[in-house]
Amino acid sequence: MTAGKIFRDRKTNKDFGMKNKRMRLQDIADKAGVSLTAASMYLNGKAKKYNLADATCERIEKVMRKNNFIPNFHARAIASKQTMLLGVQIYETPDVSFWLKIISGIEEKIEEEKYHMIFSTSHSSVEKEFESVKFMMAKGIDGLIIAPTSRAENSFEYFRKLNKTVPVATINTKIEGISAAYNDNYHGGRIASEYLVGLGHRRIAFIGNSTLKRAQAFSDVMRESKIKPAFFPNVSSFIQETGRFTAVFCFSDFQLLELYDEAAVRGIKIPDDISVVGYDNMDFVKFLSPVPSTVDQYKREIGTAAAEIVMARIKGRSVIPDKIFKPILREGGSVRKI
């Protein structure tokens, strides 16, 4: 086949091949019977802003589809001063329902604005975090949503400076000076701890990272209830001491799942021998027996809120308040009353 020519199939009597020249936006406007300005408004997602009639939009869209029109990305970016690209980076791999639902919330929101996502994960590496964000910036992203690493050498100051250049929103981590969408983990830790105390438990342990807010809430509730808090870094260290406690608060549902497995191996019955509360309300908990009590964090809503923050900034708003969600407790059959 010779480039630039159209051929006719003798059997089907249909044309195939390449047209002589690439269609321009002006060609689309002419075929749709609209002005170049109207076609440009529609293409750049500004039809609603400038009250472009639905019938006009439908004609433009019909012509674009009929002619397989794909706008020149670079030309469009130069003309509109926007790439319609949003950078999204998290510190973990998105292979669990927590992150997948957050990313889904982001995608659903930016799709409404005809934006596309450049996604990356830093694997909790500050170096990777810098490298990925700089790559996104080189691609001309209009905004950034990030769940930053929480290590001591974190790049918070870098993101504060970046926020002056492009809109930035953080997920589940608050950086002063940057708008964020996050769950109130102190509240989540408190309602789980108060739940156990309210059911009569006085010998209660906590498994997991003891430096974060849900652990601080556990410690505060224990102190207020005149109970000595006990912390264990992981399930393997706790399982040897199970007999000392009537209840345990697991930092995450993954630890809860590990505890369920260890308890089954050792003949420890839940909740008869030990009551258990998890955190996150991951998708897999509904398959456990008994279905555990767990703190339900907002996920899809967090993604949607972060996207709304960035899109509002892109549209010109200078200050956007944080969007804070309060987790709720989902009661199951893993806790008994003393």
N, C-alpha and C positions, 0 to 999 in steps of 0.2 A: 504494500500500500504506500502510495506517495503522500508525504505529509502535506497538509494544506488542501487536499482535494476531497471531494465527496463522491462515493461510488454507489451504484445501485445493484442490489442483489437480484439476479434474474429470476430466482425461484420465488422469493417473497415480495419482490417489487418494492423493497424498502431501501432507503438511503442509509449508508453508514460511512463512518470516517470522520475527518476533522473539518470544521468549517474554516474558511479562508482567514478569518481574523478573530481574535478574542473579543468577546462582547464587552463593551464599556458600560458604565452606569448610565451614560447619556442614551445609549441604545435601548436600555431597559426602560428609561423614562419615555422615550419616543414610542415604543411599542405599547406601553401602558397608557399612553395619552396623558401623562402628567409632566410637571416641570422637573427639571434636574434637582432643584431644591427639595421638592417633595420626595423624590426617590432617595435622595441623600438622607433626609430626615428619617425615613422608614428604615433604611439600611443601618443607620447609626443608633437605632432604638429610641428616637426622639419623637415618634409619631404622637404619643399621648401628650407629651410636653407642649407640642405646638398644635394640638387639636386636629391632627390629620384625620380626615373622615375614614371610617371603617371600609367603605366601598373603595376608596383610593388605595388603602393598604392592601386590600384583597386583590386589586388589579395588579399592583406591583409584585406582590408575592406570586401570583399566577404566572406572570411573565418570567419571573426569575426561575421558577421551577421548570417551566416549559423549556427554557433555554439553558438549563443547568448552570445558571450564573453563579460563580463563586467570586466574591469580591477580593480584590488584591489586599491582603492583610496589611502590608507595609504602607500602601497608599492610604488606606483607611485610617491607620493609626496616625499618620502624619496630618491628615486632614482634620481629624476629630481630636487630636492630641490625647487619645486614649487607645490602649491596645485591647481593651475588653478582656484582659487577663488578670486573674487574682492568684497570688501565691498563697499556698497553704502548707504549713510544715508542723509536724508533731514530733515528739521525742521518742515515740514507740512505734513499732510496726502496727499497721491497722488491721490485725488479724483477729481482733476480738470485737464483740458487739458494741462495747463502749465507744471505741473510736470509729467504727463503721457507721454507727448511728449519728455521731457528731458530723462526720464528713458528709453523710447523706443530707443532713440538715443544711449544711453550707451549700451543697450542690443544688438543692431544690430552690434555695433563695436566689442564688446568683443566676440560675437558669432563667428566672423571671426577668432579670435585667439583661439577658443575652450575653452574660459573661461566661468565661471558661476558666478552668482551674489548672494551675501548675502545682503538682503535689510532690512533697518530699518528706522523708523522715530523717531526723538527725541521729537516731539510735543513741540518744543521751550523750552525744559528743559535741562539745562546744565548737571544736574545729569543723566538724561536719555541718553544724548549724550555720556558721559563718559562710562556709563554702556554698551551701545550698541557697541561702538568702542572696548572696552576691550574684549567683547564677540567675536567680529569678529577677533581680534588679537589672541585670544585663539584658534580659528579655523584655524589659520595659513594663513590668507589672504595674497596675494602677493602684494596688493595695495589697496588704499582707495580713493573713490570719496565722497566728503562731501559738503553739503550746511549747514554750521554751523549756530548756533544760533547767534543773533546779540546783545544779552543783555550785560549789563555792566560787568557781571561776566563771560564773554565768555571764552572759552578754547583755544584761539588762540595760546598761548605759548605752550600748550600741543601738538597741531598739528604741530607746528614748530619742536619740539623735535621728534615727531613721524615720521616726514618726513625724518629724518636722518636714520631711521630704515627700513621703507617701503615707497614706493612712494605714495605721497598724492597729490591730485588735488582738488581744491575747485570750487564750482559752484556758480556764481552770487555774490560771496563775495571774496574780495581780502584780503589775509593774507600775509603780507610781508615775503618773503623767501619761499613761496609756489606757485607753478605754478597754474594758474587759467583759467577758461573759463567763461566769463561773458558778459552780455550786458552792453553797455555804457549808464547807466541810466541818466547821466547828458545830454548826447546828445539827448536822447529820450524826456526828459523834455523840452529841448530847442526847438526842432522842433515843439512840440505841442503848446508851448507858442507863438512862432513866427508865427505859422499858424493863431492863433486867432488874434494876433495884425495885421498881414498882411491883414486880412479881415475887418479891421476897428474897431475892438472891443477895448474899452478903460476901460470899467468897467468889470473886469475879476476876478473871484474868483478861489481858489484852494481848493479842498476837499481831506482831507486825512493827512497822516503822513508828517508833515512839516519839519522833520529833515533829510530826505534822499535826495539823489542827484537830483532826478527829481523835487522835490520841490525847491531846491536851484537854479536849472536852471530857474524855473518859476520866482523866486524872482529876479534873475539877468536880465532876459529879461524885466520884468516889470520896473525895475530901469533904464535900458538902454532906455526904451521907455517913461520914465518919467510918469509912471503909478504907483499908490499906490497899492501894492499887498494886497489881502485880503485872509486870510486863515481860513478854517473851518475844525474842526476835523472829522465831519461826515455829512451825508446827512440830518439828522434830524435838525442839527443846521443851515444848509444852507437854507433849504427849506422855513424857515420863512422869509428869507431875499432875496428871489429870485428877487423881483422887483427892487432891487438896482443894479442888474447886467444884462449885455447882454450875458455873456458867462461864462462858468465854465469848469475848467480842473479837471477831476476826477483822483485821484491817481491810481485807478484800474478799470477794467471793471465791477467788482462786485459792486463798488460804483455807477458806471454809471447805472447798471441795477436797483439798488435801487432807484436812482434818476428818472429813467424812470417810475417806478411804482408809486412813490410819485407824480410825475407830472401828471400822468393820473388820479389819485384820486382827485387832486386839480384843474383839468382843465387847467393845464399849458401846452402850446403847444411847442413842440420841432420841429424845431428850431425857430418858430415865436416869442415865448416869451423868450426863453433862448436857446442859442447855447451850445452844449455839446461835449467835447472831452474826450475819455477814454484812457486806457492804458492796454496793454497786447495782444489785438486782440484775446480774448478767443473764443472758438468755438461757444458759444451761441449768440454772437453779430449779426451774420448773420440773426437771427430770429427776431430781434427787428425792430420796424418800428417807425421812419426811421432808416435804418441801420446806426449806428453811425460812426463818424470819430474816429479812435483809433490808438495808437502807437503800431506797431507790433514788439514784441520782438522775437528774435530767441529762439527756444526751442529745437527741435530735434538736431539742429546743435550744441547747447551748450553741450548736452549730448555726442554727437559723439566726440567733441573736447576734453572734459574732459577725456573720455576713451582713446583717442589717446595720451594724455599727460602721463597718467599712464602707458599705454602699452609701450611707448617709454622709460620711466624710468625703467620699468621691464627689457627691453631688453638692458639696460646698459647706456643710455644717462643720463648724470648727471644734465644738466640744460636744461629745456624746456621753451621757452618764453610763456608768457600769450597769450591766444587766445581771442581777444576782438571783439565783434560784435556790429555794430551800428544799432540800431532800425530804422525802417522807418515808415512814417505816411501813414495810409490807409484812404483816404478821403471817407466820406460817406455823408449822407443827414442830419446830425444833427447840422450842422453849417451853418449859413447864413451870407452873406456879408452885412455889415452896410453901 
